[in-house]
Amino acid sequence: MEQAVHEKLRDSSKRSKHSVWREYKKYRGLLLLLLPGIVFYSVFHYAPLYGIQLAFKEFRIMDGIAGSPWVGFKHFNTMFFVSNQFGTILKNTLIISFLHIVFGFPAPIVLALLFNEIRLKVFKRVTQSISYLPHFLSWIILAGLLTTILSPSTGIVNQLIASLGFEPIYFLGDPNYFRFTLVVSGIWKEIGWGTIIYLAALASVDPHLYEAAVVDGANRWRQTLSITIPCLLPVISIMLLLRIGGILDAGFDQILNLYNPAVLKVSDILDTYVYRVGIGQFQYGLTTAVGLFKNVVGFMMILFANYAIKKMGQEGLF
């Protein structure tokens, strides 16, 4: 009896191995497509995790990461209790990121819905292509462009404002307008690119649903509310979940190229602080602690958002 059981287990193991091999051969081409992504994440995301220990060490270049002495939670104590800047920097990061989520996240969804309503294919393709173009411009280029366009003396925007009888606005030099400028310019740059995933989701909606709605007398607005948006909800949920996970990423490239001393009190964020302190003052341990803090908060936010989304009946990440 025992021998028969062992033979069955061996046969089952062999069949399992053969099944795995068959699946590999069947999807070999698709699995190979994963290879560049695996290599990229291994080299640039997982390998650098070795440096996390710097958050608990006093880094010395001559000793290297492994040879530097341990200092425990010294850098975290400095970050939370000693530094008089961290509270303001964290507040700026959360405010700017929150504004990007509230105004920037829905923008591609709205634009994708508008693209979906365009029936003239040539016009649709042209407008889509135009909306994608800003994504491929770096913030260095866009910063120069925005500086010229928003100049209080020669900028076209302020010339238009002056023609209406109002005073020029220092969009990049007035703390009251700087965050507004960040959000609007961020939306303009990424709104077109962000529509791609939503347009792909819209393409998978069953057209028979719209035909049935037309038979029932539903207009385009009712079809959008009752069919299009519900079909987009799973994708919207996942994208929102991932965006919430990056709540402490407020747009380093954008702010670094646009901010200046006049608006530092409303624009200095965690990433610019890390750049300034880590590279400018060589405090690698402190900046690693800030980065670890960001990662932990982001992970906790993903767990919370995933739980909340699943409670609302949508599909989460896990």
C-alpha distance (Angstrom), angle and dihedral (degrees) to the residues before:
residue distance angle dihedral
M1 . . .
E2 3.81 . .
Q3 3.81 90.8 .
A4 3.80 90.7 52.3
V5 3.81 90.7 51.8
H6 3.82 91.1 51.1
E7 3.79 90.9 49.3
K8 3.80 91.0 51.2
L9 3.80 90.7 49.7
R10 3.81 91.0 50.2
D11 3.80 91.2 48.6
S12 3.80 90.5 48.2
S13 3.82 90.8 49.8
K14 3.81 91.4 50.1
R15 3.80 91.7 48.9
S16 3.80 90.0 49.0
K17 3.81 91.6 51.7
H18 3.80 91.4 47.3
S19 3.81 89.8 48.1
V20 3.81 92.1 51.5
W21 3.81 90.7 48.2
R22 3.81 91.5 49.4
E23 3.80 90.8 50.0
Y24 3.80 90.1 49.3
K25 3.80 92.3 50.8
K26 3.79 90.7 46.0
Y27 3.83 95.2 51.9
R28 3.80 98.2 27.3
G29 3.80 93.1 120.9
L30 3.80 93.0 51.4
L31 3.79 92.1 46.3
L32 3.79 90.4 52.7
L33 3.80 88.4 56.5
L34 3.80 87.4 62.5
L35 3.79 92.1 57.6
P36 3.85 98.2 82.7
G37 3.80 90.7 48.9
I38 3.80 92.3 47.9
V39 3.80 91.6 49.3
F40 3.81 92.1 46.5
Y41 3.80 94.7 50.8
S42 3.80 92.6 42.1
V43 3.80 93.4 53.3
F44 3.81 101.6 36.7
H45 3.82 103.5 28.0
Y46 3.80 111.9 24.1
A47 3.82 102.0 32.2
P48 3.85 92.8 54.5
L49 3.82 89.1 57.0
Y50 3.80 85.1 84.5
G51 3.80 86.7 75.0
I52 3.82 93.7 59.8
Q53 3.80 87.9 93.4
L54 3.81 87.8 71.3
A55 3.81 86.7 77.9
F56 3.81 86.9 69.6
K57 3.81 98.4 37.4
E58 3.79 139.3 71.0
F59 3.78 97.8 -123.3
R60 3.78 118.0 -136.8
I61 3.77 117.6 -176.2
M62 3.81 94.1 -146.2
D63 3.81 92.1 52.1
G64 3.80 96.1 42.7
I65 3.79 125.7 -147.0
A66 3.80 96.3 -59.4
G67 3.81 95.1 45.5
S68 3.80 98.6 45.7
P69 3.83 115.0 107.5
W70 3.80 121.8 -103.5
V71 3.81 116.2 -114.2
G72 3.81 100.5 176.2
F73 3.80 115.2 -144.1
K74 3.80 95.2 -15.1
H75 3.82 94.1 119.4
F76 3.81 92.5 47.8
N77 3.80 89.7 50.6
T78 3.81 89.1 51.1
M79 3.79 91.3 47.6
F80 3.81 97.5 49.2
F81 3.81 104.9 28.6
V82 3.81 111.0 17.2
S83 3.80 104.0 40.3
N84 3.81 112.7 80.0
Q85 3.81 91.2 -161.7
F86 3.79 102.3 57.0
G87 3.81 96.9 80.0
T88 3.81 93.0 52.7
I89 3.80 92.1 43.4
L90 3.81 92.4 50.6
K91 3.81 90.8 47.8
N92 3.82 91.5 50.8
T93 3.80 90.7 48.7
L94 3.80 93.4 51.2
I95 3.82 94.2 44.9
I96 3.81 94.7 49.1
S97 3.80 93.0 43.4
F98 3.81 90.9 47.6
L99 3.82 90.8 51.7
H100 3.80 90.3 49.7
I101 3.81 90.4 51.8
V102 3.81 96.3 45.0
F103 3.81 96.3 46.1
G104 3.79 105.1 16.3
F105 3.79 100.7 45.8
P106 3.86 97.9 57.3
A107 3.83 93.5 42.8
P108 3.85 97.4 80.0
I109 3.81 90.0 45.3
V110 3.80 91.8 54.7
L111 3.81 92.0 45.5
A112 3.82 91.5 48.4
L113 3.81 89.7 52.7
L114 3.81 89.7 50.3
F115 3.82 91.6 49.1
N116 3.79 88.4 49.7
E117 3.80 90.2 58.3
I118 3.83 94.6 53.4
R119 3.80 109.5 103.6
L120 3.81 99.2 -177.5
K121 3.82 101.6 87.1
V122 3.80 97.1 -160.6
F123 3.80 92.7 51.8
K124 3.80 90.3 45.2
R125 3.81 93.2 53.4
V126 3.79 93.2 46.3
T127 3.81 94.2 49.8
Q128 3.80 91.5 45.8
S129 3.80 91.8 51.1
I130 3.80 91.8 48.4
S131 3.80 91.3 50.3
Y132 3.83 91.1 51.9
L133 3.81 95.6 53.3
P134 3.85 100.3 79.9
H135 3.81 90.0 57.9
F136 3.80 90.3 67.4
L137 3.81 93.5 54.4
S138 3.80 116.3 91.0
W139 3.78 120.4 -125.7
I140 3.80 89.1 -114.2
I141 3.80 89.5 64.6
L142 3.78 93.6 40.4
A143 3.81 91.7 48.7
G144 3.80 89.9 58.6
L145 3.79 90.5 45.6
L146 3.81 93.1 49.3
T147 3.80 92.0 46.0
T148 3.80 89.1 56.1
I149 3.80 96.8 42.4
L150 3.82 94.7 44.8
S151 3.81 97.2 41.2
P152 3.84 108.7 136.9
S153 3.82 91.6 -137.1
T154 3.81 107.7 32.8
G155 3.80 104.7 11.7
I156 3.79 117.4 119.8
V157 3.81 92.2 -132.8
N158 3.80 93.9 55.8
Q159 3.79 91.2 43.1
L160 3.80 87.7 57.5
I161 3.81 90.5 47.2
A162 3.82 90.7 49.4
S163 3.81 90.9 49.9
L164 3.80 87.7 58.7
G165 3.79 90.6 54.8
F166 3.81 99.7 -103.1
E167 3.79 131.0 124.4
P168 3.83 118.8 -99.9
I169 3.79 116.1 -93.5
Y170 3.81 122.3 -135.5
F171 3.80 95.6 -141.4
L172 3.81 94.6 174.5
G173 3.80 97.2 33.5
D174 3.80 104.0 42.0
P175 3.84 115.5 80.1
N176 3.81 89.4 -149.1
Y177 3.82 92.2 62.2
F178 3.79 103.8 29.0
R179 3.82 97.8 86.0
F180 3.80 89.9 46.3
T181 3.81 88.5 53.1
L182 3.82 90.8 49.6
V183 3.80 93.3 52.6
V184 3.81 96.2 44.7
S185 3.81 94.3 45.9
G186 3.81 90.6 46.2
I187 3.79 91.4 52.4
W188 3.81 91.6 47.3
K189 3.80 91.7 52.0
E190 3.81 99.4 46.1
I191 3.80 106.9 24.9
G192 3.79 95.4 92.2
W193 3.79 95.6 44.4
G194 3.79 90.2 47.9
T195 3.81 91.7 58.9
I196 3.82 93.5 66.2
I197 3.79 97.0 82.5
Y198 3.82 92.3 43.9
L199 3.81 92.4 48.9
A200 3.81 88.3 51.5
A201 3.81 89.3 52.3
L202 3.81 91.0 47.9
A203 3.80 90.4 52.4
S204 3.80 89.2 60.2
V205 3.82 94.7 56.0
D206 3.81 111.2 114.0
P207 3.86 107.4 -109.3
H208 3.80 89.5 -150.1
L209 3.80 87.9 72.2
Y210 3.81 90.3 61.9
E211 3.80 91.4 45.5
A212 3.80 90.6 53.3
A213 3.81 90.2 47.4
V214 3.82 91.2 52.2
V215 3.80 89.7 51.5
D216 3.80 88.2 52.8
G217 3.81 89.8 52.6
A218 3.82 98.9 -106.9
N219 3.80 115.8 157.8
R220 3.82 123.8 -142.8
W221 3.79 93.2 -90.3
R222 3.80 92.3 51.8
Q223 3.81 90.7 46.7
T224 3.79 89.9 53.1
L225 3.80 93.0 50.1
S226 3.81 96.8 42.0
I227 3.82 102.7 35.1
T228 3.80 115.5 11.3
I229 3.80 100.9 46.2
P230 3.85 95.2 42.3
C231 3.82 88.9 51.6
L232 3.81 89.4 51.2
L233 3.80 95.1 48.7
P234 3.85 96.6 90.4
V235 3.81 91.1 53.1
I236 3.81 92.3 42.7
S237 3.81 90.0 51.0
I238 3.80 94.0 52.6
M239 3.81 93.5 44.7
L240 3.81 91.5 48.4
L241 3.79 90.5 48.0
L242 3.80 91.5 53.7
R243 3.80 91.6 45.4
I244 3.80 91.8 51.9
G245 3.80 88.2 51.7
G246 3.80 87.3 61.7
I247 3.80 93.8 50.4
L248 3.82 90.9 131.1
D249 3.81 93.0 50.6
A250 3.79 102.9 89.7
G251 3.81 98.8 167.6
F252 3.81 112.7 -75.3
D253 3.83 97.8 -170.8
Q254 3.77 93.2 49.0
I255 3.80 97.0 47.2
L256 3.81 95.4 40.9
N257 3.80 90.7 57.1
L258 3.81 96.9 41.5
Y259 3.79 108.1 36.8
N260 3.80 126.0 89.3
P261 3.82 136.9 176.2
A262 3.82 91.7 -85.1
V263 3.82 92.1 64.1
L264 3.81 99.7 28.6
K265 3.80 93.5 112.6
V266 3.84 91.6 61.9
S267 3.81 100.2 31.1
D268 3.80 106.8 42.7
I269 3.82 106.1 110.3
L270 3.80 135.7 174.9
D271 3.80 93.9 -90.4
T272 3.80 94.9 50.6
Y273 3.81 88.7 45.9
V274 3.81 90.1 53.2
Y275 3.80 90.2 47.7
R276 3.78 93.6 48.6
V277 3.81 97.8 42.5
G278 3.79 98.7 33.9
I279 3.78 99.9 45.3
G280 3.80 99.6 23.3
Q281 3.81 98.3 42.9
F282 3.83 100.4 22.5
Q283 3.82 93.1 -126.6
Y284 3.79 94.6 148.0
G285 3.79 95.4 160.2
L286 3.80 93.8 54.4
T287 3.79 93.9 46.3
T288 3.82 91.3 47.6
A289 3.81 87.8 53.5
V290 3.81 89.2 52.8
G291 3.81 90.2 49.9
L292 3.81 91.6 49.1
F293 3.80 89.7 49.5
K294 3.81 89.4 53.0
N295 3.80 92.2 50.1
V296 3.80 94.1 48.6
V297 3.81 92.3 48.5
G298 3.81 91.0 46.7
F299 3.81 91.8 50.7
M300 3.81 91.7 49.0
M301 3.80 90.8 48.9
I302 3.81 90.7 51.8
L303 3.82 90.5 51.7
F304 3.80 91.2 49.0
A305 3.81 94.5 44.9
N306 3.81 91.7 46.3
Y307 3.82 90.5 51.8
A308 3.82 92.1 47.4
I309 3.81 93.4 47.9
K310 3.81 92.6 49.8
K311 3.80 89.9 48.5
M312 3.82 88.0 56.2
G313 3.80 90.2 55.6
Q314 3.80 98.5 -102.8
E315 3.79 127.1 123.6
G316 3.80 114.6 -98.2
L317 3.78 132.6 -160.8
F318 3.81 93.6 -96.2
